[in-house]
Amino acid sequence: MVEIGHDEAAFTPDEMMTVTAARGLRNGQACFVGIGLPSEAANLARLSHAPDVVLIYESGTIGTRPEVLPLSIGDGELAEKADLVVSVPEIFSYWLQGGRIDVGFLSAAQIDRYGNLNSTVIGSYDKPDVRLPGAGGAPEIASSAGEVIVMLRQNPRSFVDSVDFVTSVGFGRDGEGRSGNVGAGPSVVITDLGVLRPDPVTHELTLAAVHPGVSVDHAVAATGWNLQVGEPLEVSEPPTAEELVTLRELKARTSEAHARRGA
């Protein structure tokens, strides 16, 4: 736990990560949301500084306003208060591939120095050590959204020099760029330790900020490549009391709702 100040509550690294990611969304943006950490951050943004952000899930819900966080894209909670629900082919072909999504919000099991994401296998594809849940709509989001925000806890197992499998393209295996992809790719990677951004020339992810109480040495040691450090290096603004209350209430409602369902 990290202390914000004498009169405010402590916050966890995960809360710092979620608040920082939520701040990356702006009011009125169309945001294609992944399940898990991205969904938590996107809904925090909606409940705080960006009430008019348009949250879109790959099951076809548009303008989603869930009271609690969904367990999956098929959770009925997503449809109950959505502005509209369309078919899955429409959500991808018309909205996403049609260039109507401002930002995609993704996570994964692995990310490499060039922002490529892996949610398919750990190890070789033919004989994997671990078979992961798979791509879902992430490859299309990574390819076609105007920009991509990535959320991922930072450690050497998840931040690797080269992903075992490219599920969702960032800037290519060698940082060669995004030829053939409509969107601009990953604009920021937000972790429980800090913030990484792609170098404008090499596309390699570079440490742009550390969170309060996190040292540069810690962030570098938690990365599976020789992490470059930006200059000047920023320190993230800690969560406000209001942001923490909103996030904690959302998570408490979610836990209670899922307990009632027997989830």
C-alpha positions, -999 to 999 in steps of 0.1 A, spaced: 0 0 0 11 36 -7 1 65 13 -15 94 -7 -14 118 23 -23 122 59 -60 127 53 -66 104 24 -68 66 21 -39 44 9 -41 30 -26 -28 -3 -41 -6 -6 -72 -37 -20 -91 -58 10 -80 -30 33 -92 -29 15 -126 -67 16 -130 -70 53 -122 -41 62 -145 -57 42 -173 -91 57 -167 -77 92 -171 -65 83 -206 -102 83 -218 -119 115 -228 -155 125 -228 -173 116 -260 -148 91 -273 -160 58 -287 -141 31 -268 -139 -6 -277 -134 -23 -243 -118 -56 -234 -129 -76 -204 -109 -75 -172 -86 -47 -163 -97 -25 -193 -133 -28 -185 -126 -17 -149 -107 14 -160 -132 23 -188 -161 22 -164 -143 42 -138 -138 69 -165 -175 67 -173 -184 71 -136 -160 100 -130 -145 125 -155 -160 111 -187 -197 105 -183 -203 107 -220 -177 82 -231 -193 56 -254 -183 21 -242 -186 -6 -268 -181 -44 -262 -176 -70 -289 -209 -88 -281 -226 -58 -298 -235 -34 -270 -230 3 -277 -233 30 -251 -230 4 -223 -236 16 -187 -233 -15 -165 -240 -11 -128 -214 -38 -121 -184 -51 -141 -192 -79 -165 -179 -114 -161 -176 -118 -199 -187 -101 -231 -219 -122 -229 -229 -109 -196 -265 -96 -197 -254 -67 -176 -239 -51 -207 -271 -51 -226 -296 -39 -199 -287 -2 -200 -269 0 -234 -281 26 -260 -284 -2 -285 -274 -38 -292 -263 -48 -327 -250 -80 -342 -214 -91 -338 -207 -88 -376 -220 -52 -375 -199 -42 -345 -168 -53 -363 -174 -46 -399 -193 -13 -396 -181 2 -363 -145 -11 -358 -132 -18 -393 -152 12 -406 -129 35 -386 -156 46 -361 -137 36 -329 -115 62 -313 -97 40 -289 -93 3 -281 -87 -8 -245 -68 -41 -243 -48 -64 -220 -29 -97 -226 -7 -123 -211 25 -110 -228 37 -78 -244 70 -72 -260 93 -42 -266 73 -32 -297 39 -34 -282 28 -67 -298 4 -87 -276 0 -124 -269 -31 -140 -255 -28 -173 -274 0 -195 -261 30 -195 -238 58 -215 -254 56 -230 -289 23 -229 -308 24 -266 -316 34 -278 -281 26 -249 -258 35 -248 -221 2 -230 -215 -27 -225 -239 -43 -192 -232 -80 -180 -238 -72 -168 -273 -77 -138 -295 -114 -129 -293 -118 -95 -310 -84 -82 -298 -66 -86 -332 -92 -65 -349 -92 -39 -322 -54 -36 -323 -55 -33 -361 -84 -9 -366 -90 13 -335 -77 48 -338 -53 42 -310 -49 14 -284 -44 17 -246 -29 -14 -230 -31 -23 -193 -9 -50 -179 8 -58 -146 45 -54 -151 69 -83 -145 95 -102 -165 70 -130 -174 46 -106 -190 70 -80 -203 92 -100 -226 117 -92 -253 97 -110 -280 62 -125 -274 58 -162 -280 29 -156 -304 17 -123 -320 -21 -124 -312 -25 -86 -317 0 -66 -336 17 -35 -321 45 -23 -343 57 -57 -357 83 -82 -346 112 -58 -353 94 -25 -348 90 -21 -385 57 -3 -382 20 -9 -390 18 -13 -428 -17 -26 -436 -33 -16 -403 -58 12 -401 -52 24 -366 -21 40 -351 -14 12 -327 -5 13 -290 -2 49 -278 4 40 -241 10 10 -219 -1 15 -183 11 -9 -156 11 -12 -119 45 4 -118 43 32 -144 36 43 -179 54 33 -211 51 50 -245 65 40 -279 95 59 -292 83 79 -322 112 67 -344 121 31 -332 86 23 -318 103 6 -288 83 10 -256 101 35 -233 94 43 -196 77 77 -196 65 78 -159 67 59 -127 39 57 -102 44 73 -67 67 52 -46 81 32 -75 118 35 -84 132 34 -119 153 4 -109 122 -15 -99 105 -8 -133 136 -18 -152 140 -50 -132 104 -59 -139 110 -57 -177 123 -85 -199 143 -62 -222 167 -34 -217 141 -8 -208 150 27 -219 140 56 -196 126 88 -210 139 122 -202 124 140 -183 108 110 -165 75 119 -150 58 107 -118 21 98 -121 -4 119 -102 -18 98 -73 -55 89 -72 -78 115 -57 -101 105 -28 -130 108 -52 -115 84 -78 -107 59 -51 -142 60 -36 -158 56 -71 -135 27 -80 -140 9 -47 -178 13 -48 -178 -2 -83 -157 -32 -72 -178 -37 -41 -211 -37 -61 -195 -61 -85 -184 -85 -58 -218 -84 -42 -237 -90 -75 -214 -119 -85 -218 -135 -51 -256 -134 -54 -253 -150 -88 -230 -177 -74 -202 -166 -98 
